[in-house]
Amino acid sequence: MKYTVSLKLNKDFKRLYYRGKFKASPVLVTYILKCRGKQCRMGITVSKKIGKAVVRNRVRRIIKAAYREVEPQFHLAGYDVVFVARSKAVEKKSTDISREMKKQLGALLAKK
């Protein structure tokens, strides 16, 4: 996550949801959109439906760890990326989520 900045503003998340390309699975939904910046901006969304705060933070940490594994393989400079955790993400480990992330990012970046 050397060149990755966090997405924080609600308008940035909404822009990705409405204008970005997405790929979904029972574990994770990935949204991606080309932007003007030179850095990759990444955001993670975990709904309250997933569980209490401890569980949601654990899922967030697992997604960050998976992203750190996947990031060097894809050149995401100039892209905004949002990962939305689904209920099955609670049961998964970072290796499972990174495998799913690779599939989704590969499919999304191939569609350019």
Biopython code that builds the backbone (N, CA, C, O; Angstrom):
import numpy as np
from Bio.PDB.StructureBuilder import StructureBuilder

atoms = [
    (1, "MET", "N", (0.824, -1.187, 0.000)),
    (1, "MET", "CA", (0.000, 0.000, 0.000)),
    (1, "MET", "C", (0.870, 1.253, 0.000)),
    (1, "MET", "O", (0.523, 2.273, 0.595)),
    (2, "LYS", "N", (1.996, 1.148, -0.677)),
    (2, "LYS", "CA", (2.950, 2.240, -0.711)),
    (2, "LYS", "C", (2.377, 3.490, -1.372)),
    (2, "LYS", "O", (2.590, 4.603, -0.892)),
    (3, "TYR", "N", (1.658, 3.307, -2.462)),
    (3, "TYR", "CA", (1.130, 4.449, -3.199)),
    (3, "TYR", "C", (-0.388, 4.521, -3.114)),
    (3, "TYR", "O", (-1.036, 5.107, -3.982)),
    (4, "THR", "N", (-0.942, 3.937, -2.089)),
    (4, "THR", "CA", (-2.390, 3.906, -1.949)),
    (4, "THR", "C", (-2.827, 4.891, -0.878)),
    (4, "THR", "O", (-2.250, 4.959, 0.208)),
    (5, "VAL", "N", (-3.858, 5.649, -1.210)),
    (5, "VAL", "CA", (-4.441, 6.615, -0.288)),
    (5, "VAL", "C", (-5.856, 6.151, 0.017)),
    (5, "VAL", "O", (-6.505, 5.542, -0.833)),
    (6, "SER", "N", (-6.337, 6.430, 1.210)),
    (6, "SER", "CA", (-7.688, 6.011, 1.584)),
    (6, "SER", "C", (-8.740, 6.955, 1.035)),
    (6, "SER", "O", (-8.567, 8.173, 1.031)),
    (7, "LEU", "N", (-9.833, 6.368, 0.573)),
    (7, "LEU", "CA", (-11.014, 7.160, 0.215)),
    (7, "LEU", "C", (-11.776, 7.438, 1.496)),
    (7, "LEU", "O", (-12.009, 6.523, 2.286)),
    (8, "LYS", "N", (-12.163, 8.668, 1.713)),
    (8, "LYS", "CA", (-12.841, 9.009, 2.949)),
    (8, "LYS", "C", (-14.192, 9.693, 2.724)),
    (8, "LYS", "O", (-15.097, 9.564, 3.548)),
    (9, "LEU", "N", (-14.330, 10.412, 1.620)),
    (9, "LEU", "CA", (-15.526, 11.207, 1.400)),
    (9, "LEU", "C", (-16.661, 10.377, 0.817)),
    (9, "LEU", "O", (-16.440, 9.536, -0.055)),
    (10, "ASN", "N", (-17.857, 10.614, 1.293)),
    (10, "ASN", "CA", (-19.037, 9.893, 0.830)),
    (10, "ASN", "C", (-19.265, 10.107, -0.663)),
    (10, "ASN", "O", (-19.693, 9.187, -1.360)),
    (11, "LYS", "N", (-18.986, 11.308, -1.161)),
    (11, "LYS", "CA", (-19.202, 11.587, -2.584)),
    (11, "LYS", "C", (-18.289, 10.743, -3.466)),
    (11, "LYS", "O", (-18.669, 10.379, -4.579)),
    (12, "ASP", "N", (-17.085, 10.426, -2.981)),
    (12, "ASP", "CA", (-16.181, 9.576, -3.750)),
    (12, "ASP", "C", (-16.697, 8.139, -3.819)),
    (12, "ASP", "O", (-16.619, 7.493, -4.864)),
    (13, "PHE", "N", (-17.221, 7.648, -2.700)),
    (13, "PHE", "CA", (-17.802, 6.303, -2.687)),
    (13, "PHE", "C", (-19.015, 6.245, -3.617)),
    (13, "PHE", "O", (-19.152, 5.306, -4.401)),
    (14, "LYS", "N", (-19.880, 7.233, -3.534)),
    (14, "LYS", "CA", (-21.079, 7.252, -4.387)),
    (14, "LYS", "C", (-20.721, 7.322, -5.863)),
    (14, "LYS", "O", (-21.367, 6.682, -6.693)),
    (15, "ARG", "N", (-19.697, 8.094, -6.191)),
    (15, "ARG", "CA", (-19.263, 8.202, -7.584)),
    (15, "ARG", "C", (-18.828, 6.834, -8.114)),
    (15, "ARG", "O", (-19.145, 6.475, -9.248)),
    (16, "LEU", "N", (-18.119, 6.088, -7.308)),
    (16, "LEU", "CA", (-17.710, 4.749, -7.723)),
    (16, "LEU", "C", (-18.893, 3.816, -7.853)),
    (16, "LEU", "O", (-18.944, 3.019, -8.790)),
    (17, "TYR", "N", (-19.849, 3.894, -6.936)),
    (17, "TYR", "CA", (-21.012, 3.009, -6.993)),
    (17, "TYR", "C", (-21.832, 3.252, -8.258)),
    (17, "TYR", "O", (-22.339, 2.307, -8.861)),
    (18, "TYR", "N", (-21.962, 4.516, -8.662)),
    (18, "TYR", "CA", (-22.827, 4.833, -9.802)),
    (18, "TYR", "C", (-22.114, 4.819, -11.146)),
    (18, "TYR", "O", (-22.728, 4.468, -12.154)),
    (19, "ARG", "N", (-20.839, 5.190, -11.195)),
    (19, "ARG", "CA", (-20.149, 5.304, -12.469)),
    (19, "ARG", "C", (-19.124, 4.213, -12.712)),
    (19, "ARG", "O", (-18.734, 3.977, -13.855)),
    (20, "GLY", "N", (-18.679, 3.543, -11.653)),
    (20, "GLY", "CA", (-17.614, 2.555, -11.795)),
    (20, "GLY", "C", (-18.084, 1.207, -12.302)),
    (20, "GLY", "O", (-19.275, 0.893, -12.285)),
    (21, "LYS", "N", (-17.123, 0.417, -12.755)),
    (21, "LYS", "CA", (-17.395, -0.959, -13.135)),
    (21, "LYS", "C", (-17.316, -1.796, -11.870)),
    (21, "LYS", "O", (-16.563, -1.468, -10.953)),
    (22, "PHE", "N", (-18.089, -2.875, -11.813)),
    (22, "PHE", "CA", (-18.041, -3.698, -10.617)),
    (22, "PHE", "C", (-18.070, -5.174, -10.957)),
    (22, "PHE", "O", (-18.507, -5.581, -12.033)),
    (23, "LYS", "N", (-17.597, -5.954, -10.018)),
    (23, "LYS", "CA", (-17.622, -7.409, -10.100)),
    (23, "LYS", "C", (-18.007, -7.896, -8.709)),
    (23, "LYS", "O", (-17.458, -7.430, -7.710)),
    (24, "ALA", "N", (-18.955, -8.839, -8.642)),
    (24, "ALA", "CA", (-19.473, -9.282, -7.357)),
    (24, "ALA", "C", (-19.290, -10.776, -7.164)),
    (24, "ALA", "O", (-19.243, -11.543, -8.125)),
    (25, "SER", "N", (-19.189, -11.173, -5.908)),
    (25, "SER", "CA", (-19.162, -12.574, -5.501)),
    (25, "SER", "C", (-19.811, -12.647, -4.124)),
    (25, "SER", "O", (-20.104, -11.605, -3.537)),
    (26, "PRO", "N", (-20.044, -13.834, -3.595)),
    (26, "PRO", "CA", (-20.654, -13.932, -2.260)),
    (26, "PRO", "C", (-19.779, -13.373, -1.139)),
    (26, "PRO", "O", (-20.273, -13.095, -0.047)),
    (27, "VAL", "N", (-18.489, -13.208, -1.403)),
    (27, "VAL", "CA", (-17.564, -12.733, -0.375)),
    (27, "VAL", "C", (-17.300, -11.235, -0.487)),
    (27, "VAL", "O", (-17.207, -10.544, 0.528)),
    (28, "LEU", "N", (-17.179, -10.732, -1.710)),
    (28, "LEU", "CA", (-16.672, -9.379, -1.923)),
    (28, "LEU", "C", (-17.250, -8.777, -3.194)),
    (28, "LEU", "O", (-17.495, -9.481, -4.174)),
    (29, "VAL", "N", (-17.466, -7.462, -3.168)),
    (29, "VAL", "CA", (-17.833, -6.722, -4.372)),
    (29, "VAL", "C", (-16.736, -5.693, -4.596)),
    (29, "VAL", "O", (-16.353, -4.972, -3.674)),
    (30, "THR", "N", (-16.233, -5.627, -5.822)),
    (30, "THR", "CA", (-15.159, -4.698, -6.153)),
    (30, "THR", "C", (-15.658, -3.691, -7.172)),
    (30, "THR", "O", (-16.180, -4.066, -8.222)),
    (31, "TYR", "N", (-15.497, -2.412, -6.861)),
    (31, "TYR", "CA", (-15.819, -1.315, -7.780)),
    (31, "TYR", "C", (-14.507, -0.656, -8.176)),
    (31, "TYR", "O", (-13.622, -0.469, -7.342)),
    (32, "ILE", "N", (-14.385, -0.302, -9.462)),
    (32, "ILE", "CA", (-13.163, 0.359, -9.923)),
    (32, "ILE", "C", (-13.523, 1.431, -10.943)),
    (32, "ILE", "O", (-14.439, 1.255, -11.746)),
    (33, "LEU", "N", (-12.792, 2.543, -10.901)),
    (33, "LEU", "CA", (-13.034, 3.656, -11.812)),
    (33, "LEU", "C", (-11.725, 4.397, -12.038)),
    (33, "LEU", "O", (-10.992, 4.683, -11.091)),
    (34, "LYS", "N", (-11.441, 4.702, -13.285)),
    (34, "LYS", "CA", (-10.247, 5.480, -13.629)),
    (34, "LYS", "C", (-10.448, 6.919, -13.136)),
    (34, "LYS", "O", (-11.540, 7.475, -13.249)),
    (35, "CYS", "N", (-9.388, 7.507, -12.593)),
    (35, "CYS", "CA", (-9.483, 8.893, -12.117)),
    (35, "CYS", "C", (-8.273, 9.684, -12.612)),
    (35, "CYS", "O", (-7.381, 9.132, -13.256)),
    (36, "ARG", "N", (-8.254, 10.954, -12.310)),
    (36, "ARG", "CA", (-7.202, 11.841, -12.821)),
    (36, "ARG", "C", (-5.907, 11.773, -12.028)),
    (36, "ARG", "O", (-4.839, 12.084, -12.555)),
    (37, "GLY", "N", (-5.992, 11.371, -10.777)),
    (37, "GLY", "CA", (-4.809, 11.375, -9.920)),
    (37, "GLY", "C", (-3.768, 10.352, -10.337)),
    (37, "GLY", "O", (-4.028, 9.478, -11.165)),
    (38, "LYS", "N", (-2.594, 10.474, -9.753)),
    (38, "LYS", "CA", (-1.514, 9.550, -10.060)),
    (38, "LYS", "C", (-1.403, 8.439, -9.032)),
    (38, "LYS", "O", (-0.619, 7.504, -9.198)),
    (39, "GLN", "N", (-2.188, 8.543, -7.971)),
    (39, "GLN", "CA", (-2.161, 7.528, -6.927)),
    (39, "GLN", "C", (-3.398, 6.654, -7.004)),
    (39, "GLN", "O", (-4.409, 7.028, -7.599)),
    (40, "CYS", "N", (-3.300, 5.499, -6.398)),
    (40, "CYS", "CA", (-4.477, 4.642, -6.250)),
    (40, "CYS", "C", (-5.164, 5.039, -4.953)),
    (40, "CYS", "O", (-4.523, 5.175, -3.911)),
    (41, "ARG", "N", (-6.474, 5.221, -5.031)),
    (41, "ARG", "CA", (-7.242, 5.516, -3.815)),
    (41, "ARG", "C", (-8.144, 4.317, -3.553)),
    (41, "ARG", "O", (-8.836, 3.839, -4.452)),
    (42, "MET", "N", (-8.128, 3.835, -2.315)),
    (42, "MET", "CA", (-8.850, 2.622, -1.973)),
    (42, "MET", "C", (-9.742, 2.859, -0.771)),
    (42, "MET", "O", (-9.353, 3.520, 0.192)),
    (43, "GLY", "N", (-10.957, 2.302, -0.844)),
    (43, "GLY", "CA", (-11.885, 2.387, 0.271)),
    (43, "GLY", "C", (-12.477, 1.021, 0.562)),
    (43, "GLY", "O", (-12.584, 0.173, -0.324)),
    (44, "ILE", "N", (-12.858, 0.822, 1.810)),
    (44, "ILE", "CA", (-13.459, -0.436, 2.227)),
    (44, "ILE", "C", (-14.771, -0.123, 2.925)),
    (44, "ILE", "O", (-14.834, 0.762, 3.778)),
    (45, "THR", "N", (-15.819, -0.853, 2.560)),
    (45, "THR", "CA", (-17.124, -0.687, 3.184)),
    (45, "THR", "C", (-17.544, -2.012, 3.802)),
    (45, "THR", "O", (-17.527, -3.055, 3.150)),
    (46, "VAL", "N", (-17.922, -1.946, 5.076)),
    (46, "VAL", "CA", (-18.426, -3.125, 5.776)),
    (46, "VAL", "C", (-19.712, -2.702, 6.473)),
    (46, "VAL", "O", (-19.697, -1.832, 7.343)),
    (47, "SER", "N", (-20.810, -3.313, 6.091)),
    (47, "SER", "CA", (-22.122, -2.950, 6.599)),
    (47, "SER", "C", (-22.327, -3.427, 8.035)),
    (47, "SER", "O", (-21.655, -4.352, 8.492)),
    (48, "LYS", "N", (-23.248, -2.797, 8.730)),
    (48, "LYS", "CA", (-23.596, -3.223, 10.079)),
    (48, "LYS", "C", (-24.291, -4.579, 10.086)),
    (48, "LYS", "O", (-24.383, -5.230, 11.127)),
    (49, "LYS", "N", (-24.777, -5.001, 8.926)),
    (49, "LYS", "CA", (-25.400, -6.323, 8.820)),
    (49, "LYS", "C", (-24.381, -7.442, 9.021)),
    (49, "LYS", "O", (-24.750, -8.565, 9.366)),
    (50, "ILE", "N", (-23.114, -7.141, 8.810)),
    (50, "ILE", "CA", (-22.050, -8.133, 8.929)),
    (50, "ILE", "C", (-21.879, -8.571, 10.384)),
    (50, "ILE", "O", (-21.667, -9.754, 10.651)),
    (51, "GLY", "N", (-21.966, -7.644, 11.310)),
    (51, "GLY", "CA", (-21.777, -7.981, 12.718)),
    (51, "GLY", "C", (-21.484, -6.752, 13.544)),
    (51, "GLY", "O", (-21.624, -5.619, 13.081)),
    (52, "LYS", "N", (-21.077, -6.994, 14.771)),
    (52, "LYS", "CA", (-20.734, -5.894, 15.676)),
    (52, "LYS", "C", (-19.397, -5.284, 15.248)),
    (52, "LYS", "O", (-18.763, -5.752, 14.302)),
    (53, "ALA", "N", (-18.981, -4.239, 15.954)),
    (53, "ALA", "CA", (-17.799, -3.465, 15.569)),
    (53, "ALA", "C", (-16.531, -4.317, 15.502)),
    (53, "ALA", "O", (-15.705, -4.123, 14.610)),
    (54, "VAL", "N", (-16.370, -5.246, 16.424)),
    (54, "VAL", "CA", (-15.172, -6.084, 16.438)),
    (54, "VAL", "C", (-15.096, -6.920, 15.164)),
    (54, "VAL", "O", (-14.028, -7.035, 14.562)),
    (55, "VAL", "N", (-16.197, -7.492, 14.757)),
    (55, "VAL", "CA", (-16.248, -8.324, 13.553)),
    (55, "VAL", "C", (-16.015, -7.471, 12.317)),
    (55, "VAL", "O", (-15.256, -7.863, 11.430)),
    (56, "ARG", "N", (-16.657, -6.310, 12.246)),
    (56, "ARG", "CA", (-16.482, -5.432, 11.086)),
    (56, "ARG", "C", (-15.033, -4.975, 10.950)),
    (56, "ARG", "O", (-14.505, -4.933, 9.839)),
    (57, "ASN", "N", (-14.383, -4.632, 12.060)),
    (57, "ASN", "CA", (-12.987, -4.209, 12.006)),
    (57, "ASN", "C", (-12.068, -5.355, 11.606)),
    (57, "ASN", "O", (-11.079, -5.142, 10.906)),
    (58, "ARG", "N", (-12.387, -6.568, 12.045)),
    (58, "ARG", "CA", (-11.608, -7.736, 11.651)),
    (58, "ARG", "C", (-11.709, -7.956, 10.140)),
    (58, "ARG", "O", (-10.703, -8.210, 9.477)),
    (59, "VAL", "N", (-12.916, -7.858, 9.604)),
    (59, "VAL", "CA", (-13.111, -8.019, 8.162)),
    (59, "VAL", "C", (-12.353, -6.932, 7.405)),
    (59, "VAL", "O", (-11.749, -7.201, 6.367)),
    (60, "ARG", "N", (-12.384, -5.717, 7.918)),
    (60, "ARG", "CA", (-11.658, -4.611, 7.288)),
    (60, "ARG", "C", (-10.150, -4.894, 7.266)),
    (60, "ARG", "O", (-9.486, -4.663, 6.255)),
    (61, "ARG", "N", (-9.622, -5.389, 8.376)),
    (61, "ARG", "CA", (-8.194, -5.719, 8.443)),
    (61, "ARG", "C", (-7.835, -6.840, 7.472)),
    (61, "ARG", "O", (-6.781, -6.802, 6.837)),
    (62, "ILE", "N", (-8.704, -7.832, 7.358)),
    (62, "ILE", "CA", (-8.460, -8.947, 6.437)),
    (62, "ILE", "C", (-8.444, -8.458, 4.989)),
    (62, "ILE", "O", (-7.606, -8.887, 4.196)),
    (63, "ILE", "N", (-9.364, -7.566, 4.648)),
    (63, "ILE", "CA", (-9.405, -7.024, 3.284)),
    (63, "ILE", "C", (-8.154, -6.193, 3.001)),
    (63, "ILE", "O", (-7.604, -6.262, 1.902)),
    (64, "LYS", "N", (-7.701, -5.410, 3.979)),
    (64, "LYS", "CA", (-6.467, -4.639, 3.790)),
    (64, "LYS", "C", (-5.264, -5.546, 3.577)),
    (64, "LYS", "O", (-4.419, -5.271, 2.725)),
    (65, "ALA", "N", (-5.182, -6.635, 4.353)),
    (65, "ALA", "CA", (-4.071, -7.582, 4.207)),
    (65, "ALA", "C", (-4.110, -8.244, 2.826)),
    (65, "ALA", "O", (-3.073, -8.414, 2.185)),
    (66, "ALA", "N", (-5.296, -8.612, 2.379)),
    (66, "ALA", "CA", (-5.435, -9.216, 1.051)),
    (66, "ALA", "C", (-5.039, -8.218, -0.034)),
    (66, "ALA", "O", (-4.396, -8.591, -1.015)),
    (67, "TYR", "N", (-5.417, -6.963, 0.138)),
    (67, "TYR", "CA", (-5.074, -5.933, -0.848)),
    (67, "TYR", "C", (-3.560, -5.741, -0.920)),
    (67, "TYR", "O", (-3.009, -5.549, -2.004)),
    (68, "ARG", "N", (-2.888, -5.791, 0.226)),
    (68, "ARG", "CA", (-1.431, -5.659, 0.234)),
    (68, "ARG", "C", (-0.759, -6.774, -0.554)),
    (68, "ARG", "O", (0.276, -6.551, -1.183)),
    (69, "GLU", "N", (-1.334, -7.973, -0.526)),
    (69, "GLU", "CA", (-0.789, -9.089, -1.298)),
    (69, "GLU", "C", (-1.008, -8.893, -2.802)),
    (69, "GLU", "O", (-0.140, -9.222, -3.611)),
    (70, "VAL", "N", (-2.162, -8.361, -3.163)),
    (70, "VAL", "CA", (-2.575, -8.269, -4.559)),
    (70, "VAL", "C", (-2.014, -7.025, -5.252)),
    (70, "VAL", "O", (-1.755, -7.057, -6.455)),
    (71, "GLU", "N", (-1.828, -5.962, -4.530)),
    (71, "GLU", "CA", (-1.464, -4.665, -5.113)),
    (71, "GLU", "C", (-0.246, -4.691, -6.037)),
    (71, "GLU", "O", (-0.307, -4.079, -7.104)),
    (72, "PRO", "N", (0.858, -5.363, -5.691)),
    (72, "PRO", "CA", (2.019, -5.338, -6.596)),
    (72, "PRO", "C", (1.763, -5.979, -7.963)),
    (72, "PRO", "O", (2.444, -5.647, -8.933)),
    (73, "GLN", "N", (0.803, -6.882, -8.051)),
    (73, "GLN", "CA", (0.544, -7.577, -9.310)),
    (73, "GLN", "C", (-0.224, -6.717, -10.305)),
    (73, "GLN", "O", (-0.099, -6.902, -11.515)),
    (74, "PHE", "N", (-1.013, -5.784, -9.802)),
    (74, "PHE", "CA", (-1.816, -4.921, -10.660)),
    (74, "PHE", "C", (-1.309, -3.494, -10.547)),
    (74, "PHE", "O", (-0.977, -3.035, -9.455)),
    (75, "HIS", "N", (-1.250, -2.793, -11.666)),
    (75, "HIS", "CA", (-0.826, -1.394, -11.649)),
    (75, "HIS", "C", (-2.076, -0.542, -11.508)),
    (75, "HIS", "O", (-2.741, -0.231, -12.495)),
    (76, "LEU", "N", (-2.387, -0.171, -10.286)),
    (76, "LEU", "CA", (-3.632, 0.532, -10.009)),
    (76, "LEU", "C", (-3.437, 2.037, -9.846)),
    (76, "LEU", "O", (-4.342, 2.728, -9.378)),
    (77, "ALA", "N", (-2.280, 2.545, -10.221)),
    (77, "ALA", "CA", (-2.060, 3.985, -10.146)),
    (77, "ALA", "C", (-3.032, 4.670, -11.091)),
    (77, "ALA", "O", (-3.108, 4.320, -12.269)),
    (78, "GLY", "N", (-3.775, 5.643, -10.580)),
    (78, "GLY", "CA", (-4.746, 6.350, -11.394)),
    (78, "GLY", "C", (-6.135, 5.750, -11.327)),
    (78, "GLY", "O", (-7.005, 6.117, -12.116)),
    (79, "TYR", "N", (-6.357, 4.841, -10.407)),
    (79, "TYR", "CA", (-7.667, 4.221, -10.235)),
    (79, "TYR", "C", (-8.188, 4.446, -8.818)),
    (79, "TYR", "O", (-7.422, 4.536, -7.859)),
    (80, "ASP", "N", (-9.502, 4.534, -8.716)),
    (80, "ASP", "CA", (-10.177, 4.491, -7.423)),
    (80, "ASP", "C", (-10.792, 3.109, -7.290)),
    (80, "ASP", "O", (-11.420, 2.612, -8.225)),
    (81, "VAL", "N", (-10.613, 2.487, -6.134)),
    (81, "VAL", "CA", (-11.110, 1.137, -5.905)),
    (81, "VAL", "C", (-11.869, 1.110, -4.585)),
    (81, "VAL", "O", (-11.404, 1.659, -3.586)),
    (82, "VAL", "N", (-13.035, 0.474, -4.580)),
    (82, "VAL", "CA", (-13.795, 0.266, -3.349)),
    (82, "VAL", "C", (-14.117, -1.207, -3.232)),
    (82, "VAL", "O", (-14.574, -1.836, -4.187)),
    (83, "PHE", "N", (-13.873, -1.753, -2.047)),
    (83, "PHE", "CA", (-14.226, -3.133, -1.745)),
    (83, "PHE", "C", (-15.370, -3.120, -0.747)),
    (83, "PHE", "O", (-15.296, -2.466, 0.294)),
    (84, "VAL", "N", (-16.431, -3.850, -1.074)),
    (84, "VAL", "CA", (-17.587, -3.959, -0.190)),
    (84, "VAL", "C", (-17.632, -5.398, 0.314)),
    (84, "VAL", "O", (-17.748, -6.343, -0.467)),
    (85, "ALA", "N", (-17.538, -5.543, 1.630)),
    (85, "ALA", "CA", (-17.559, -6.882, 2.227)),
    (85, "ALA", "C", (-18.985, -7.395, 2.288)),
    (85, "ALA", "O", (-19.921, -6.647, 2.570)),
    (86, "ARG", "N", (-19.134, -8.681, 2.020)),
    (86, "ARG", "CA", (-20.432, -9.334, 2.153)),
    (86, "ARG", "C", (-20.383, -10.294, 3.334)),
    (86, "ARG", "O", (-19.326, -10.500, 3.931)),
    (87, "SER", "N", (-21.515, -10.874, 3.666)),
    (87, "SER", "CA", (-21.630, -11.658, 4.895)),
    (87, "SER", "C", (-20.692, -12.861, 4.947)),
    (87, "SER", "O", (-20.277, -13.255, 6.036)),
    (88, "LYS", "N", (-20.351, -13.451, 3.819)),
    (88, "LYS", "CA", (-19.459, -14.616, 3.808)),
    (88, "LYS", "C", (-18.006, -14.243, 4.099)),
    (88, "LYS", "O", (-17.186, -15.124, 4.358)),
    (89, "ALA", "N", (-17.681, -12.967, 4.061)),
    (89, "ALA", "CA", (-16.311, -12.518, 4.311)),
    (89, "ALA", "C", (-15.891, -12.767, 5.755)),
    (89, "ALA", "O", (-14.698, -12.860, 6.044)),
    (90, "VAL", "N", (-16.854, -12.876, 6.659)),
    (90, "VAL", "CA", (-16.549, -13.100, 8.067)),
    (90, "VAL", "C", (-15.845, -14.440, 8.255)),
    (90, "VAL", "O", (-14.971, -14.562, 9.113)),
    (91, "GLU", "N", (-16.209, -15.426, 7.478)),
    (91, "GLU", "CA", (-15.682, -16.789, 7.630)),
    (91, "GLU", "C", (-14.357, -16.989, 6.906)),
    (91, "GLU", "O", (-13.689, -17.999, 7.131)),
    (92, "LYS", "N", (-13.959, -16.066, 6.052)),
    (92, "LYS", "CA", (-12.798, -16.250, 5.180)),
    (92, "LYS", "C", (-11.520, -15.690, 5.795)),
    (92, "LYS", "O", (-11.552, -14.850, 6.694)),
    (93, "LYS", "N", (-10.394, -16.186, 5.280)),
    (93, "LYS", "CA", (-9.080, -15.686, 5.662)),
    (93, "LYS", "C", (-8.569, -14.776, 4.548)),
    (93, "LYS", "O", (-9.165, -14.701, 3.473)),
    (94, "SER", "N", (-7.467, -14.091, 4.812)),
    (94, "SER", "CA", (-6.960, -13.124, 3.835)),
    (94, "SER", "C", (-6.526, -13.799, 2.540)),
    (94, "SER", "O", (-6.628, -13.190, 1.475)),
    (95, "THR", "N", (-6.049, -15.031, 2.599)),
    (95, "THR", "CA", (-5.647, -15.723, 1.366)),
    (95, "THR", "C", (-6.850, -16.011, 0.471)),
    (95, "THR", "O", (-6.760, -15.903, -0.751)),
    (96, "ASP", "N", (-7.983, -16.380, 1.088)),
    (96, "ASP", "CA", (-9.200, -16.624, 0.306)),
    (96, "ASP", "C", (-9.695, -15.332, -0.340)),
    (96, "ASP", "O", (-10.088, -15.313, -1.506)),
    (97, "ILE", "N", (-9.667, -14.257, 0.441)),
    (97, "ILE", "CA", (-10.143, -12.971, -0.078)),
    (97, "ILE", "C", (-9.179, -12.437, -1.141)),
    (97, "ILE", "O", (-9.621, -11.835, -2.121)),
    (98, "SER", "N", (-7.872, -12.646, -0.965)),
    (98, "SER", "CA", (-6.923, -12.169, -1.985)),
    (98, "SER", "C", (-7.107, -12.932, -3.290)),
    (98, "SER", "O", (-6.958, -12.355, -4.367)),
    (99, "ARG", "N", (-7.430, -14.222, -3.210)),
    (99, "ARG", "CA", (-7.706, -15.006, -4.416)),
    (99, "ARG", "C", (-8.911, -14.443, -5.156)),
    (99, "ARG", "O", (-8.892, -14.303, -6.378)),
    (100, "GLU", "N", (-9.956, -14.122, -4.406)),
    (100, "GLU", "CA", (-11.169, -13.543, -4.991)),
    (100, "GLU", "C", (-10.882, -12.149, -5.565)),
    (100, "GLU", "O", (-11.384, -11.795, -6.631)),
    (101, "MET", "N", (-10.077, -11.372, -4.854)),
    (101, "MET", "CA", (-9.712, -10.031, -5.292)),
    (101, "MET", "C", (-8.935, -10.080, -6.612)),
    (101, "MET", "O", (-9.165, -9.260, -7.501)),
    (102, "LYS", "N", (-8.018, -11.041, -6.737)),
    (102, "LYS", "CA", (-7.246, -11.194, -7.970)),
    (102, "LYS", "C", (-8.162, -11.480, -9.151)),
    (102, "LYS", "O", (-8.005, -10.900, -10.226)),
    (103, "LYS", "N", (-9.119, -12.378, -8.943)),
    (103, "LYS", "CA", (-10.058, -12.700, -10.020)),
    (103, "LYS", "C", (-10.849, -11.463, -10.435)),
    (103, "LYS", "O", (-10.984, -11.170, -11.623)),
    (104, "GLN", "N", (-11.365, -10.747, -9.449)),
    (104, "GLN", "CA", (-12.218, -9.596, -9.759)),
    (104, "GLN", "C", (-11.423, -8.469, -10.394)),
    (104, "GLN", "O", (-11.866, -7.895, -11.389)),
    (105, "LEU", "N", (-10.256, -8.134, -9.844)),
    (105, "LEU", "CA", (-9.462, -7.054, -10.431)),
    (105, "LEU", "C", (-8.960, -7.431, -11.817)),
    (105, "LEU", "O", (-8.906, -6.581, -12.706)),
    (106, "GLY", "N", (-8.595, -8.687, -12.012)),
    (106, "GLY", "CA", (-8.156, -9.137, -13.334)),
    (106, "GLY", "C", (-9.261, -8.978, -14.363)),
    (106, "GLY", "O", (-9.021, -8.518, -15.480)),
    (107, "ALA", "N", (-10.479, -9.364, -13.978)),
    (107, "ALA", "CA", (-11.618, -9.244, -14.909)),
    (107, "ALA", "C", (-11.956, -7.782, -15.187)),
    (107, "ALA", "O", (-12.263, -7.422, -16.323)),
    (108, "LEU", "N", (-11.903, -6.949, -14.168)),
    (108, "LEU", "CA", (-12.256, -5.530, -14.347)),
    (108, "LEU", "C", (-11.218, -4.777, -15.169)),
    (108, "LEU", "O", (-11.575, -3.944, -16.002)),
    (109, "LEU", "N", (-9.945, -5.060, -14.946)),
    (109, "LEU", "CA", (-8.900, -4.364, -15.685)),
    (109, "LEU", "C", (-8.761, -4.883, -17.113)),
    (109, "LEU", "O", (-8.252, -4.174, -17.982)),
    (110, "ALA", "N", (-9.205, -6.098, -17.360)),
    (110, "ALA", "CA", (-9.174, -6.638, -18.716)),
    (110, "ALA", "C", (-10.245, -6.003, -19.600)),
    (110, "ALA", "O", (-10.110, -5.983, -20.823)),
    (111, "LYS", "N", (-11.317, -5.479, -18.977)),
    (111, "LYS", "CA", (-12.425, -4.871, -19.724)),
    (111, "LYS", "C", (-12.105, -3.487, -20.259)),
    (111, "LYS", "O", (-12.857, -2.968, -21.083)),
    (112, "LYS", "N", (-11.028, -2.879, -19.825)),
    (112, "LYS", "CA", (-10.676, -1.505, -20.204)),
    (112, "LYS", "C", (-11.244, -1.164, -21.507)),
    (112, "LYS", "O", (-11.053, -0.049, -21.991)),
]
sb = StructureBuilder()
sb.init_structure("model")
sb.init_model(0)
sb.init_chain("A")
sb.init_seg("    ")
for serial, (resi, resn, name, xyz) in enumerate(atoms, 1):
    if name == "N":
        sb.init_residue(resn, " ", resi, " ")
    sb.init_atom(name, np.array(xyz, "f"), 0.0, 1.0, " ", f" {name:<3s}", serial, name[0])
structure = sb.get_structure()
